[in-house]
Amino acid sequence: MEISPDYFLDITAEICPFTFVKTKLMLEKMSSGQTLAVDLRGAEPLRNVPASVREEGHTVLSLTPAAGDGVMRMLIRKGG
């Protein structure tokens, strides 16, 4: 079953630490249980953003290739 995210964020043009900062700011605007799709690219964001999201108490539901060109889409469920 595919989940339709409540929010979408494209951080493919950002560099660390702004990749996680922008993700965290978006999650703060959301309600618990809502989902956020984040497009990201590059080894550092792919390593750091999912780890930081989990440390904040959220759930990474999936991390899959998106449109191409090395872009990955991470689906996050906001924790309580």
C-alpha positions as CSV (number, residue, x, y, z in Angstrom):
1,M,0.0,0.0,0.0
2,E,1.4,3.3,-1.0
3,I,1.2,6.2,1.4
4,S,0.2,9.6,0.1
5,P,2.3,12.1,2.1
6,D,0.7,15.0,3.9
7,Y,3.7,17.3,3.1
8,F,6.5,17.4,0.6
9,L,10.0,18.9,0.9
10,D,12.8,19.1,-1.7
11,I,16.2,19.5,-0.2
12,T,18.2,18.3,-3.2
13,A,19.9,21.7,-3.6
14,E,20.8,22.1,0.1
15,I,24.0,21.1,1.9
16,C,24.5,19.8,5.4
17,P,23.6,20.9,8.0
18,F,20.7,22.7,6.2
19,T,19.3,19.5,4.9
20,F,18.3,18.4,8.4
21,V,17.5,21.9,9.6
22,K,14.9,22.3,6.8
23,T,13.5,18.8,7.5
24,K,13.2,19.5,11.2
25,L,11.5,22.9,10.7
26,M,8.9,21.2,8.4
27,L,8.3,18.4,10.9
28,E,7.8,21.0,13.7
29,K,4.8,22.5,11.7
30,M,3.2,19.1,11.3
31,S,0.9,17.1,13.7
32,S,1.9,13.8,15.2
33,G,1.2,10.9,12.8
34,Q,1.3,13.0,9.6
35,T,3.7,12.0,6.9
36,L,6.4,14.0,5.1
37,A,8.1,13.1,1.8
38,V,11.6,14.5,1.5
39,D,13.7,14.4,-1.7
40,L,17.4,14.4,-1.0
41,R,20.6,13.8,-2.9
42,G,24.2,13.0,-2.0
43,A,26.1,10.7,0.4
44,E,26.1,13.0,3.4
45,P,22.4,13.9,3.5
46,L,21.5,10.2,2.8
47,R,23.6,9.2,5.8
48,N,22.8,12.1,8.2
49,V,19.1,13.1,7.6
50,P,17.5,9.7,8.3
51,A,19.7,9.2,11.4
52,S,18.8,12.6,12.7
53,V,15.1,12.1,12.0
54,R,15.2,8.9,14.0
55,E,17.1,10.6,16.9
56,E,14.3,13.2,17.0
57,G,11.7,10.4,17.6
58,H,10.2,10.1,14.1
59,T,9.9,7.0,11.9
60,V,11.5,6.6,8.5
61,L,9.0,4.6,6.6
62,S,10.9,4.2,3.4
63,L,13.9,5.5,1.4
64,T,13.6,4.8,-2.3
65,P,14.9,6.2,-5.6
66,A,12.8,9.1,-6.8
67,A,12.9,10.8,-10.2
68,G,16.5,9.8,-11.0
69,D,19.8,11.7,-11.1
70,G,20.7,10.2,-7.7
71,V,17.6,11.7,-6.0
72,M,16.2,9.6,-3.1
73,R,12.8,10.1,-1.5
74,M,12.5,9.5,2.2
75,L,9.0,9.1,3.7
76,I,8.8,10.1,7.4
77,R,6.0,9.7,9.9
78,K,6.1,12.3,12.6
79,G,6.4,10.9,16.1
80,G,4.5,11.9,19.2
